[in-house]
Amino acid sequence: MPVPRKDVVIAGGGLAGLGLAKQLVAQRPDLDIAVVERARFPLHDTTPKVGESTVEIASRYLVDTLNLGDHFREQQLQKFGLRCFFGTPQADFSQYDELGASNRFPLPTYQLERGVLENHLYAELTASGVQIDDGASIQDVKLDDTDKRLKFVDASGAAREYQSRWLVDCAGRFGLLRRSLNLNKSSEHRGNAVWFRVDRTLKIDDWTDNTDWQSRVALEGRRWLSTNHLMGPGYWIWIIPLASGATSLGIVMDEQAWGSAGLVDYSATEIWLARHHPQLADHLAGVKVLDFVSLEDYSFAAKRCFSADGWAMSGEAGVFADPFYSPGSDFIGMANDIISHLVVRESRGDCIGQDARILDTFFRGFFDNTVSLYRQEYGGWGDRVMMSAKLTWDYCFYWGVLALLYYRGAVTDARLLRSINPQLTESLALNAKMQAAFRDRAKKRLVLPARGIFIDQYAVPVLQVLAGQLKDSDVTLESALTHSMELIRAVAPDLIAMVSDCGSAASRSDTDLLGTLRRAI
């Protein structure tokens, strides 16, 4: 029996694989696409997958590129930004120091119920005629310059095979193509995590009766819609609400914190939480734990992600940096845009060799830059001064440079990327300088005495300007990037001064953190 031939075979039917299939169908409906996925559809709503929080690039990809705006408005939760709490255990939660925004910035982001989203994508794709072989087990891949072969056992137990011009690995961190092509590469960042979901909505707003604390955000009673972070030296905890009423939680640590925490199972995690974050432990009493996963040394890179020879990787099949700032779905959006660009151009008879090389270099450079935000910096995660400066800088760089490139379509425009290379090179050098300053401070592993202060990111002018610029589609990339560079050049010295002022107690910059950030422009 002849082997069925497809234009594109996608290994993996999660967010990356289904999103890519939907994108390709929209751009070239005549392409013959097959998706081979291990899980069976429909998935459980709270299927255990990391990647439940989105930021601006991913939200743009999901809502605009994949045309999922109605789904997100009706079936997902709009996020209330990223929010961090600092300090040793306090009797009243309002006495922790809080870093976050008093109101939403103008571009919506979301908390993802992954099972709900992937079931929605599955239904759309099958209705459009895409072949999805769920319940399958991939056995082998073979690649040459013109043809790719994917062998698998389908849900009935039958051995099957597809032949294709393009094979795209979206099948997760096992790295089907990374292993086959010897493309594994260290990211030089070591992080470790446990994560779990519980059958209850944890509303951080209910953890104190302090009315002043309640009223200092515009969406009073809605802090729980943030990606809330409980911060400590060498670690952080995420608390993410899901539309089903469940809550996702994770504890992420550097090697030093991990070595002493002993988070071997949920019982050990309960004990650790009771000691370090008693309010969270109290609100977890009596919950049903839906799943529990532990993963050591989770970060990795790849020597290459896209090839004109007809193979590519997206999602955790290619690279994974760190869960802080939720960049995973950003990388899915960018990788899928690049893959779609290459597949569609080649299907029209264009030569894609140069584009594949340039866009691959850009993508991996974007990844390396993202990894630099974490490498040897976790020691400062419990330090409100460092993190106030760091989040301000990292937002500036993300909104002013990286997200700007995505919003203006530069991630698939090799010619445009070459033309702005001098500005990108300068921005990367500035970011390297800033991250070095954060690493120096992080070595001290400071936890300053909590004072119940609120560092309101919404009141920081440079963040308002860059968020507004990102939303303004009438401003050209060249003009916006020039403005961004002016702002980040201006803000860098003040932020470096903040983190360089390290006394044994609160630093001078800590006496008025928000005032310092307001002046840092």
C-alpha positions in Angstrom: 0.0 0.0 0.0 1.5 3.4 -0.9 2.4 5.7 1.9 0.0 8.7 2.1 1.8 11.9 1.1 1.1 15.2 2.8 2.4 18.8 2.2 3.0 19.2 6.0 3.0 16.7 8.8 2.9 18.2 12.3 4.1 15.9 15.2 2.2 17.1 18.2 -1.3 18.5 18.6 -1.0 20.8 21.5 -1.1 24.6 21.3 1.9 24.8 19.0 0.8 22.1 16.6 -2.8 23.0 16.4 -2.1 26.7 16.2 0.3 26.1 13.3 -2.2 24.0 11.5 -4.9 26.6 11.8 -2.5 29.3 10.7 -1.4 27.3 7.6 -5.1 26.5 6.7 -5.9 30.2 6.9 -3.0 31.2 4.6 -3.0 28.3 2.2 -6.3 26.3 2.3 -5.0 24.0 -0.5 -2.2 22.6 1.7 -2.7 18.9 2.7 -1.9 18.8 6.5 -1.9 16.0 9.0 -1.4 16.3 12.8 -0.2 13.3 14.8 -1.0 13.7 18.6 -0.4 11.3 21.5 -3.5 12.5 23.6 -7.1 11.7 22.8 -9.6 14.5 22.2 -11.5 16.0 23.8 -9.0 16.8 26.5 -10.0 17.5 30.1 -10.5 21.2 30.7 -7.7 21.4 33.2 -5.3 19.2 31.3 -1.9 19.3 33.0 0.2 21.6 30.7 2.4 24.5 31.7 1.8 27.6 29.7 -1.4 29.0 31.1 -0.5 32.7 31.2 0.1 34.9 28.2 1.8 38.2 27.6 1.6 40.6 24.7 3.2 38.7 21.9 1.3 35.5 22.6 -2.0 37.3 23.0 -1.4 39.1 19.7 -0.7 35.7 18.0 -3.7 33.9 19.5 -6.3 36.7 19.2 -5.3 38.3 15.9 -3.2 35.8 13.9 -5.4 32.8 14.9 -8.6 34.8 15.0 -9.6 33.5 18.4 -10.9 36.8 19.8 -14.4 35.5 20.4 -13.1 32.3 22.1 -10.9 34.4 24.5 -13.6 36.8 25.4 -16.2 34.1 26.0 -14.2 31.1 27.4 -10.9 32.5 28.9 -10.0 35.0 31.6 -8.5 38.4 30.9 -5.4 38.8 32.9 -4.7 41.7 35.4 -1.0 41.8 34.7 1.9 40.3 36.6 2.0 41.0 40.4 4.7 40.2 43.0 4.6 40.1 46.8 7.8 40.3 48.9 8.8 39.8 52.5 9.3 37.2 55.2 6.0 35.7 56.6 3.6 38.4 57.8 0.5 37.9 60.0 -1.6 40.1 57.7 -1.1 39.6 53.9 -1.5 43.4 53.3 1.8 43.9 55.1 3.8 42.2 52.3 5.3 44.6 49.8 3.5 44.6 46.4 4.8 45.2 42.9 2.2 45.4 40.2 -0.2 47.7 38.4 -3.2 49.5 39.8 -5.0 49.2 36.5 -4.6 47.2 33.3 -2.3 48.4 30.6 -4.0 48.9 27.2 -3.1 45.6 25.5 -5.2 42.6 26.8 -3.5 39.4 27.9 -5.1 36.2 29.2 -5.0 33.2 31.5 -5.4 30.1 29.4 -7.4 27.0 30.2 -5.3 24.9 27.9 -7.7 22.0 27.6 -10.6 24.3 26.6 -8.4 26.1 24.1 -7.0 23.0 22.4 -10.4 21.3 22.2 -11.7 24.5 20.5 -8.8 24.4 18.0 -9.3 20.6 17.4 -13.0 21.2 16.6 -12.2 24.0 14.2 -9.5 22.1 12.4 -11.4 18.8 12.0 -14.4 20.9 10.6 -12.0 22.4 8.0 -10.8 19.0 6.9 -7.4 18.7 8.6 -6.4 15.1 9.4 -5.8 14.8 13.1 -4.6 11.4 14.3 -5.1 11.5 18.1 -4.2 8.7 20.5 -1.1 8.0 18.4 2.4 6.9 19.4 5.2 8.2 17.2 7.8 5.4 16.5 10.3 6.9 14.1 11.3 9.7 11.8 13.4 9.8 8.7 14.6 12.9 6.9 16.3 13.7 3.7 16.4 16.9 1.6 13.1 16.3 -0.2 11.0 13.8 1.8 10.3 13.2 5.4 8.7 10.1 6.9 6.9 9.9 10.2 6.0 6.4 11.5 3.4 6.0 14.2 1.0 3.6 15.8 -2.6 5.0 15.7 -5.3 4.7 18.3 -6.5 1.4 17.0 -3.0 -0.1 17.3 -2.3 -0.1 13.6 1.2 0.8 12.3 1.0 3.8 9.9 3.2 6.2 8.1 3.1 9.7 6.5 5.4 11.0 3.8 5.7 14.8 3.5 7.8 17.7 2.2 7.6 19.4 5.6 7.9 17.8 9.0 7.3 20.1 12.0 8.0 18.9 15.5 5.6 20.3 18.0 5.6 17.2 20.2 7.1 18.7 23.4 10.3 18.7 25.3 11.3 15.1 24.3 12.7 16.9 21.2 11.9 14.5 18.4 13.9 16.5 15.8 16.5 17.9 18.2 17.5 14.4 19.1 17.3 13.0 15.5 19.4 15.8 14.1 21.8 16.2 17.1 20.6 19.8 17.8 20.5 19.7 21.6 22.2 22.7 23.2 22.5 24.0 26.8 20.7 27.2 27.6 23.2 27.9 30.5 20.3 28.5 32.9 19.4 25.9 35.5 15.9 26.0 37.0 13.7 23.5 38.8 10.0 23.4 39.5 7.0 21.6 40.9 3.5 22.6 39.7 0.0 21.4 40.4 -3.6 22.4 40.0 -6.3 22.4 42.6 -10.1 22.4 42.3 -10.7 25.8 43.8 -10.4 29.5 42.7 -7.8 31.0 45.0 -8.7 34.7 45.4 -5.7 36.6 46.8 -8.1 39.5 47.5 -9.7 37.5 50.3 -6.4 37.1 52.2 -6.8 40.3 54.1 -9.5 42.6 55.4 -7.5 45.7 55.0 -9.7 48.1 53.1 -6.9 50.5 52.1 -5.0 47.5 50.5 -8.2 46.4 48.7 -8.9 49.9 47.3 -5.4 50.7 45.9 -6.2 48.9 42.6 -8.8 50.1 40.2 -10.2 46.6 39.7 -11.0 46.2 43.4 -11.4 42.6 44.4 -9.9 41.4 41.1 -6.2 41.0 42.0 -6.8 37.2 41.7 -7.0 37.7 37.9 -3.3 38.6 37.9 -0.6 36.1 37.6 0.3 36.5 41.2 3.8 35.7 42.4 5.0 35.1 46.0 8.7 35.9 45.9 11.7 34.7 47.9 15.5 34.4 47.6 16.1 31.9 44.8 12.5 31.1 44.2 9.0 32.3 43.2 5.5 30.8 43.3 2.9 31.3 40.6 -0.9 31.5 41.3 -2.9 31.4 38.0 -6.7 31.3 37.9 -8.4 29.2 35.3 -11.8 29.7 33.7 -13.0 26.3 34.9 -12.7 27.4 38.5 -9.4 25.5 39.1 -6.2 27.2 40.0 -2.7 26.5 38.7 0.2 26.8 41.1 4.0 26.3 40.7 7.1 26.7 42.8 10.2 27.5 40.7 13.7 27.5 42.2 17.4 27.9 41.5 19.8 25.2 42.5 20.6 26.6 45.9 16.9 27.0 47.0 16.0 23.6 45.4 18.7 21.7 47.2 17.3 22.6 50.6 13.5 22.6 49.9 12.9 18.9 49.5 9.8 19.2 47.3 9.6 15.5 46.5 5.8 15.3 46.5 2.7 17.3 47.4 3.0 16.5 51.1 6.5 17.9 51.3 5.3 20.9 49.3 2.5 21.5 51.9 5.1 21.5 54.7 7.4 23.9 52.8 4.5 26.3 52.1 3.3 26.3 55.7 6.8 27.5 56.7 7.4 30.1 54.0 3.9 31.2 52.8 1.4 30.4 55.5 -1.5 32.3 53.9 -1.3 30.2 50.8 -0.9 27.0 52.8 -4.1 27.9 54.8 -6.1 28.5 51.6 -5.0 25.2 50.2 -6.4 23.3 53.1 -9.0 20.8 52.0 -8.5 21.3 48.2 -8.5 18.4 45.8 -5.1 18.3 44.0 -5.8 17.5 40.4 -2.2 16.7 39.3 1.4 17.2 40.6 4.5 17.4 38.4 8.2 17.9 39.2 10.9 18.8 36.7 14.6 19.5 37.3 16.9 21.5 35.0 14.0 22.5 32.7 15.7 25.0 30.4 17.3 24.0 27.1 18.2 25.5 23.7 18.7 24.2 20.1 21.5 24.7 17.6 18.9 25.4 14.9 15.1 25.6 14.8 14.1 26.1 11.1 15.6 24.7 7.9 14.9 25.3 4.2 15.3 21.5 3.9 11.7 21.1 5.1 11.9 20.7 8.9 11.2 23.0 11.8 10.4 23.0 15.6 7.9 24.9 17.6 7.1 25.1 21.3 9.0 23.0 23.8 10.1 20.8 20.9 12.6 23.5 20.1 13.5 25.7 23.1 12.4 26.5 26.6 13.7 29.4 28.7 11.9 29.8 32.0 8.2 30.2 33.2 8.8 33.6 34.7 7.2 36.3 32.5 5.4 33.5 30.7 7.5 33.6 27.5 6.6 30.1 26.3 3.6 31.0 24.2 5.5 34.0 22.8 8.0 31.6 21.3 5.2 29.5 19.9 3.7 32.5 18.2 7.0 33.6 16.7 8.1 30.1 15.7 4.8 29.4 14.0 4.9 32.7 12.2 8.3 31.9 10.8 7.4 28.3 9.9 4.2 29.5 8.1 6.2 32.1 6.3 8.7 29.5 5.0 6.1 26.9 4.1 3.8 29.3 2.3 6.7 31.0 0.4 8.1 27.7 -0.7 4.7 26.5 -1.8 4.5 29.5 -4.1 7.8 28.6 -5.7 10.1 31.1 -3.9 13.6 30.3 -2.7 13.6 30.3 1.1 17.2 29.5 1.9 18.3 33.0 2.9 15.1 33.7 4.9 15.4 30.4 6.8 19.0 31.3 7.9 18.3 34.9 8.9 15.0 34.1 10.7 16.5 31.2 12.5 19.4 33.4 13.7 17.0 36.1 14.9 14.7 33.6 16.7 17.6 31.9 18.5 19.0 35.4 19.4 15.6 36.4 20.8 15.7 33.2 22.9 19.3 33.8 24.2 18.2 37.3 25.2 15.3 35.9 27.1 17.4 33.4 28.9 19.7 36.3 30.0 16.8 37.6 32.1 17.0 34.6 34.4 20.6 33.3 34.4 22.1 33.6 37.9 19.5 36.2 38.9 17.1 34.1 40.9 19.0 35.0 44.1 17.5 38.5 43.8 13.9 37.3 43.3 13.0 38.1 47.0 14.6 41.6 46.8 11.9 44.2 46.2 14.4 46.9 45.1 16.1 44.7 42.5 12.8 43.4 41.2 11.3 46.8 41.0 14.2 48.0 38.8 14.3 44.7 36.9 10.7 44.5 36.0 10.8 48.1 34.9 13.7 47.4 32.6 12.5 44.0 31.4 9.1 45.5 30.5 10.8 48.4 28.7 13.0 46.1 26.7 10.1 43.7 25.9 7.5 46.3 25.0 9.9 48.8 23.4 12.0 46.3 21.3 10.9 42.7 21.2 7.1 43.0 21.2 7.4 45.9 18.9 9.2 43.8 16.3 6.5 41.2 16.6 3.6 43.7 16.4 5.1 45.3 13.3 5.7 42.0 11.5 9.5 42.1 11.6 10.0 38.6 12.8 9.3 37.2 9.3 10.8 40.1 7.4 14.5 39.3 6.8 15.2 42.5 4.9 13.6 44.7 7.6 15.6 42.9 10.3 18.8 43.5 8.4 18.0 47.2 8.1 17.4 47.8 11.8 20.4 45.6 12.9 22.4 48.5 14.3 19.6 49.5 16.7 19.0 45.9 17.7 22.7 45.4 18.4 22.8 48.5 20.6 19.6 47.3 22.4 21.1 43.9 23.1 24.3 45.5 24.5 22.3 47.7 26.8 20.3 44.7 28.0 23.4 42.7 28.7 24.8 45.6 30.8 21.5 45.8 32.8 21.3 42.0 33.4 24.9 42.1 34.6 24.0 44.7 37.2 21.0 42.6 38.3 23.2 39.5 38.6 25.7 41.4 40.8 22.9 42.4 43.2 21.3 38.9 43.1 24.4 37.4 44.6 23.4 39.0 47.9 20.1 37.1 48.0 18.5 40.1 49.9 15.1 40.0 51.5 14.4 43.5 52.9 12.0 44.0 55.8 8.4 44.2 54.5 6.8 47.6 54.9 3.4 47.0 53.2 4.3 49.4 50.3 2.8 49.4 46.8 5.1 50.0 43.8 2.5 50.8 41.2 3.8 50.0 37.7 0.9 51.8 36.2 2.2 55.1 37.6 5.7 54.7 35.9 5.7 57.1 32.9 8.1 55.1 30.7 5.9 52.0 30.9 2.8 54.0 30.0 4.6 55.5 27.0 5.9 52.2 25.7 2.7 50.3 26.2 0.8 53.1 24.3 3.4 53.1 21.5 3.0 49.3 21.1 -0.7 49.7 20.7 -0.4 52.6 18.2 -0.3 50.7 14.8 0.0 54.0 12.9 3.6 54.5 14.1 6.1 52.8 11.8 8.6 50.3 13.2 11.6 52.5 12.4 10.0 55.5 14.2 8.8 53.6 17.2 12.1 51.7 17.6 14.1 55.0 17.5 11.8 56.4 20.2 12.2 53.2 22.3 16.0 53.4 22.1 15.9 57.0 23.3 13.8 55.9 26.3 15.8 52.8 27.3 19.1 54.7 27.0 17.6 57.3 29.4 16.2 54.9 31.9 19.2 52.5 32.2 21.5 54.7 34.4 18.8 55.4 37.0 17.9 51.7 37.2 21.5 50.7 37.5 21.9 53.2 40.3 18.9 51.7 42.1 20.4 48.2 42.2 24.0 49.3 42.9 22.9 51.0 46.2 23.0 47.9 48.4 23.1 48.7 52.1 22.7 46.1 54.9 19.2 47.3 55.5 16.9 49.2 53.1 18.9 51.0 50.4 18.5 54.7 49.8 16.5 54.0 46.7 14.1 51.9 48.8 12.8 54.9 50.7 10.6 55.9 47.7 10.7 53.1 45.1 7.8 54.5 43.1 9.2 58.0 43.1 12.6 56.7 41.9 10.9 54.8 39.1 8.8 57.8 38.1 12.0 59.8 37.7 13.8 57.1 35.7 13.0 58.5 32.3 
